[in-house]
Amino acid sequence: MAKSCWKRLADSEGFIFVNDLPETDVCVRCITEHSGSEAKGYSSVRCPLNNEKRLVGTRSTKSGTVHLCGMGYGKNTLFSYDLDCFSASLNTLSRLEGDIEKYKKEEYVARIRRVFHNVRSINAHALQEVRALIPEQVLRQHKSRSVEEVESLVLNKPNDTALTLFRISKDLNEIKSEFSIYARLINGDQHIDKRPYNIRDIIMLVVYPFFEDFKKKDVVVNVDFFYGGVPVDFETFQVAVYHIIENASKYIRPHTNAQVSFRKDNGSQIIDIGMKSLHIETEEIDTIFMEGHSGKEAIRSKLNGDGIGLYRAKRFIELNGGTLSVHPGKEVEEYNGLLYSDNRFTLTIPL
């Protein structure tokens, strides 16, 4: 007769790792009653379900308890050996369980950190827009006086006020997208709602709130014309582009231009974002997309953040079935003590 066994392995808190007992309550009761009457921890019984002759036994450790039922062992010592092996495996399973829980906690903290980083960055842009229109010292005055001065500023600068509100609304939409994506990921929902969009429109929506950042650096962003639909998930694609443009606004060399161009290749839509920005070493081509990593020049510039932006950009482009890569320039020039080169970020989206 071939050897067969049925088992239940549970940790000390009742979490069940494995259970293939045919009738859990009946089997556990039978195994517990009969193995407890033997000093060796197992005995021979007639199965209460089908009256077959079985060996049943249990082992308990600090890590948990094993309930085992078997037949066809030939020698009882082989059954005892299996009991010992399953009991020893509980220690490993418990350590793995602890590692998994630790990973879950770390991943949860990482997710919160990513959202905090992104919302903080977007909020900073919104505050910058407000302060560009209303000086900070005005906002710090007594409420009644502040209201009067703000009203005067708004009436005297209706166009600037309208543009400021427009850009702030875009920042708020960006925050909404961040929370929406976070909610989807934390609920395990990675469903991508891909629809044909004019991706130039999405890019322009993202670039516009950074207008003041580029203006301060005397940088012009040129976006080529593009017509036609490209299948993307609006929220994830928008957030991916946001992180790339945010990086560009921080690391681009002052008094230069950035160029966004479009082309098709092998059934895919290619988006090239080129600029003269902080130099990227050859060995950093892959690592700059790793979470928590910043390039050497970015660190030297003291403009680096938490190393989250490009990681998320790459991940969200991949969720859309595409790729994100960087092509660093080889010729390096120095400006204000920092090294710059002609770098190109390439987004590839399958059509």
C-alpha positions in Angstrom: 0.0 0.0 0.0 1.4 3.4 -1.0 2.0 5.9 1.8 -0.5 8.6 2.2 -0.9 11.3 4.9 -3.2 14.2 5.7 -2.1 17.1 7.9 -2.9 20.4 9.6 -0.1 22.8 10.5 -1.0 25.9 12.5 1.0 28.5 14.4 0.7 29.3 18.1 -1.9 32.0 17.3 -4.1 29.7 15.3 -3.0 30.8 11.8 -3.3 27.7 9.5 -0.4 27.2 7.1 -1.6 23.9 5.7 -4.8 21.9 6.1 -5.8 19.0 3.9 -7.7 16.9 6.6 -10.9 15.7 4.9 -13.1 16.7 7.9 -11.2 19.2 10.0 -13.2 19.1 13.2 -13.7 15.3 13.3 -10.1 14.6 12.3 -8.5 17.1 14.8 -10.7 15.7 17.6 -9.7 12.1 16.7 -6.0 12.9 16.4 -5.9 14.9 19.6 -7.8 12.2 21.6 -5.7 9.2 20.5 -2.3 10.7 20.3 -2.6 12.2 23.8 -3.0 8.8 25.3 0.4 7.7 24.0 3.8 8.9 25.4 5.3 8.8 21.9 2.7 11.2 20.6 1.0 8.9 18.1 -1.1 5.7 18.0 -3.0 3.4 15.7 -6.7 3.9 15.3 -9.7 3.1 13.2 -10.8 6.2 11.2 -14.2 7.4 12.4 -15.0 8.5 8.8 -14.4 5.2 6.9 -13.2 2.7 9.5 -9.7 2.3 7.8 -6.7 1.6 10.0 -4.7 4.8 10.4 -1.8 6.2 12.3 -2.5 9.5 14.0 -0.3 11.9 16.0 0.4 15.4 17.1 3.4 17.5 17.9 3.4 20.9 19.6 6.2 23.5 19.8 6.5 27.1 20.6 5.9 27.8 16.9 2.6 25.8 16.7 1.0 22.4 16.4 1.0 19.6 13.8 -1.9 17.2 13.4 -1.0 14.2 11.2 -3.0 11.2 10.0 -1.4 8.6 7.7 -1.7 5.1 6.3 0.7 2.7 4.4 3.8 3.7 6.4 4.9 0.1 7.1 6.9 1.2 10.1 5.7 3.4 12.9 9.1 5.0 13.1 8.6 6.5 9.6 5.4 8.1 10.7 7.2 9.5 13.8 9.9 10.9 11.5 7.3 12.7 9.4 5.7 14.1 12.5 9.1 15.5 13.6 9.8 16.9 10.1 6.5 18.7 9.9 7.0 20.0 13.5 10.5 21.3 12.5 9.0 23.0 9.4 6.7 25.0 11.7 9.7 27.0 12.9 10.6 27.9 9.3 7.1 28.7 8.4 6.7 31.0 11.5 9.9 32.8 10.5 8.6 33.2 7.0 5.3 34.5 8.3 7.2 37.0 10.4 9.2 38.1 7.4 6.1 38.5 5.3 4.4 40.6 8.0 7.5 42.7 8.2 7.6 43.1 4.4 3.9 44.1 4.4 4.5 46.7 7.0 7.6 48.1 5.2 5.7 48.1 1.9 2.8 49.9 3.5 5.1 52.5 5.0 6.8 52.9 1.6 3.4 53.5 -0.1 2.6 56.1 2.5 6.0 57.7 2.0 5.5 57.8 -1.8 2.1 59.5 -1.5 3.4 61.9 1.1 6.4 62.8 -1.1 4.1 63.5 -4.1 1.4 65.3 -2.4 3.9 67.5 -0.5 5.6 68.3 -3.8 2.3 69.2 -5.5 1.2 71.2 -2.5 4.4 73.2 -2.7 3.6 74.2 -6.2 0.1 75.3 -5.2 1.5 77.4 -2.4 4.1 78.9 -4.8 1.3 79.9 -7.2 -0.6 81.6 -4.3 2.5 83.5 -3.1 3.4 84.6 -6.6 0.1 86.4 -6.6 -0.2 87.4 -2.9 2.9 88.2 -1.0 3.4 86.1 2.1 3.6 89.1 4.4 0.0 90.0 3.3 -1.3 86.6 4.4 0.4 87.0 7.8 -1.4 90.2 8.6 -4.6 90.5 10.6 -7.5 88.8 8.8 -9.5 91.9 8.1 -6.5 93.8 6.7 -5.4 90.8 4.7 -8.8 90.3 3.1 -8.8 94.0 2.0 -5.3 93.7 0.4 -6.1 90.4 -1.2 -9.3 91.8 -2.7 -7.3 94.8 -4.0 -4.7 92.5 -5.6 -7.3 90.3 -7.2 -9.2 93.4 -8.7 -6.0 94.9 -10.0 -4.7 91.6 -11.4 -7.7 89.8 -12.8 -5.7 87.9 -15.5 -3.0 86.8 -13.1 -5.7 85.7 -10.6 -7.5 83.6 -13.2 -4.2 81.9 -14.3 -3.3 81.3 -10.7 -6.7 79.6 -9.9 -6.3 77.6 -13.1 -2.9 76.3 -12.2 -4.0 75.6 -8.6 -7.0 73.6 -9.9 -4.5 71.5 -11.9 -2.4 70.9 -8.8 -5.5 69.8 -6.9 -6.5 67.4 -9.8 -2.9 66.0 -9.5 -3.4 65.4 -5.8 -6.7 63.7 -6.6 -5.0 61.4 -9.1 -2.3 60.5 -6.5 -4.9 59.5 -3.9 -7.0 57.7 -6.5 -4.0 55.6 -7.6 -2.9 55.0 -4.0 -6.4 53.7 -3.2 -6.4 51.4 -6.2 -2.9 50.0 -5.3 -3.6 49.5 -1.6 -6.9 47.7 -2.4 -5.0 45.4 -4.8 -6.7 46.9 -7.8 -4.2 47.3 -10.6 -6.9 47.5 -13.3 -5.8 49.8 -16.1 -8.6 51.7 -17.9 -6.8 52.3 -21.2 -8.6 54.7 -23.6 -7.3 56.6 -26.7 -6.1 60.1 -25.5 -4.2 62.8 -27.3 -1.1 62.4 -25.1 0.1 65.9 -26.0 -2.9 67.3 -24.2 -2.0 65.3 -21.1 1.6 66.4 -21.3 0.5 70.1 -21.6 -1.7 69.7 -18.6 1.3 68.5 -16.6 3.8 71.0 -17.9 1.7 74.1 -17.3 1.8 74.1 -13.5 5.6 74.1 -13.8 5.6 77.3 -15.9 7.0 79.5 -13.0 9.7 76.9 -12.2 11.0 76.9 -15.8 10.6 80.7 -16.1 12.8 81.3 -13.1 15.5 79.3 -14.8 15.0 81.0 -18.1 14.0 77.6 -19.7 11.6 77.2 -22.6 9.7 73.9 -22.9 8.8 73.1 -26.6 6.2 70.5 -27.1 5.7 69.3 -30.7 2.2 69.1 -32.2 0.6 65.7 -32.1 -2.8 64.5 -33.3 -4.4 61.1 -32.8 -5.2 58.8 -29.9 -2.8 56.7 -27.9 -4.3 54.0 -25.5 -3.3 54.9 -22.0 -4.8 55.0 -18.5 -5.2 58.7 -17.9 -4.4 58.8 -14.2 -1.3 56.6 -14.2 0.1 58.1 -17.4 -0.5 61.7 -16.1 1.3 60.9 -12.8 4.2 59.3 -14.6 4.7 62.3 -16.8 4.3 64.6 -13.8 7.3 63.0 -12.1 9.4 63.3 -15.2 8.6 66.9 -15.7 9.1 67.6 -12.0 12.6 66.1 -12.2 13.2 68.2 -15.4 12.2 71.4 -13.5 14.7 70.7 -10.8 17.7 69.4 -12.8 17.6 71.2 -16.1 20.4 73.6 -16.8 19.3 77.3 -16.6 19.1 79.2 -19.9 18.4 76.2 -22.0 15.4 74.5 -23.7 13.6 71.3 -23.2 12.1 69.5 -26.2 9.2 67.0 -26.2 8.8 65.2 -29.5 6.7 62.3 -30.8 7.4 59.5 -33.3 6.1 56.0 -34.1 8.2 52.9 -34.2 7.4 49.2 -34.6 3.7 49.6 -33.6 4.5 51.9 -30.6 4.2 55.6 -29.8 7.5 57.0 -28.7 7.7 60.2 -26.6 11.1 61.7 -26.3 11.8 64.3 -23.6 15.2 65.8 -24.2 17.0 68.5 -22.2 20.4 69.5 -21.0 20.2 68.4 -17.4 22.4 67.1 -14.6 24.8 64.5 -15.9 23.9 60.8 -15.5 26.8 58.3 -15.2 26.6 55.2 -17.3 26.3 53.0 -14.2 23.3 55.1 -13.1 21.2 54.3 -16.2 19.2 51.6 -14.3 19.7 52.7 -10.7 18.0 56.1 -11.1 14.8 54.2 -11.6 15.2 52.3 -8.3 13.2 53.5 -5.3 15.3 55.6 -2.9 18.1 56.3 -5.3 19.3 59.7 -6.5 22.0 60.4 -9.1 25.4 61.6 -8.0 25.0 65.1 -9.5 21.5 65.4 -8.1 22.9 64.7 -4.6 25.7 67.2 -5.2 23.2 69.8 -6.2 21.3 69.2 -3.0 18.0 69.3 -5.0 17.4 65.5 -4.7 14.3 64.3 -3.0 13.5 60.8 -1.7 14.4 59.0 -4.9 10.7 58.2 -5.6 9.7 60.2 -8.6 11.4 58.2 -11.5 10.7 54.9 -9.7 6.9 55.7 -9.8 7.1 57.1 -13.3 8.7 53.9 -14.6 6.2 51.7 -12.7 3.2 53.5 -14.0 4.4 53.5 -17.6 4.9 49.7 -17.3 1.4 49.4 -15.9 0.3 50.9 -19.2 2.3 48.2 -21.0 5.1 50.5 -22.0 8.7 51.3 -21.0 10.6 54.2 -19.7 14.3 54.6 -20.4 17.0 57.2 -20.2 19.7 57.9 -22.7 22.5 60.0 -21.1 24.6 62.4 -23.1 28.3 61.6 -23.3 29.6 65.2 -23.7 29.7 66.9 -20.3 29.9 70.6 -19.5 30.2 72.4 -16.2 27.9 75.1 -15.1 28.0 76.7 -11.6 30.0 73.8 -10.3 27.7 71.1 -11.5 28.0 68.7 -14.5 25.4 68.7 -17.3 24.8 66.7 -20.4 22.2 66.3 -23.2 19.9 63.6 -21.7 16.8 62.1 -23.2 14.0 60.2 -21.4 12.0 57.9 -23.8 8.5 56.7 -23.1 7.3 53.8 -25.3 3.6 53.1 -25.4 2.2 50.2 -27.5 -0.5 51.2 -29.9 
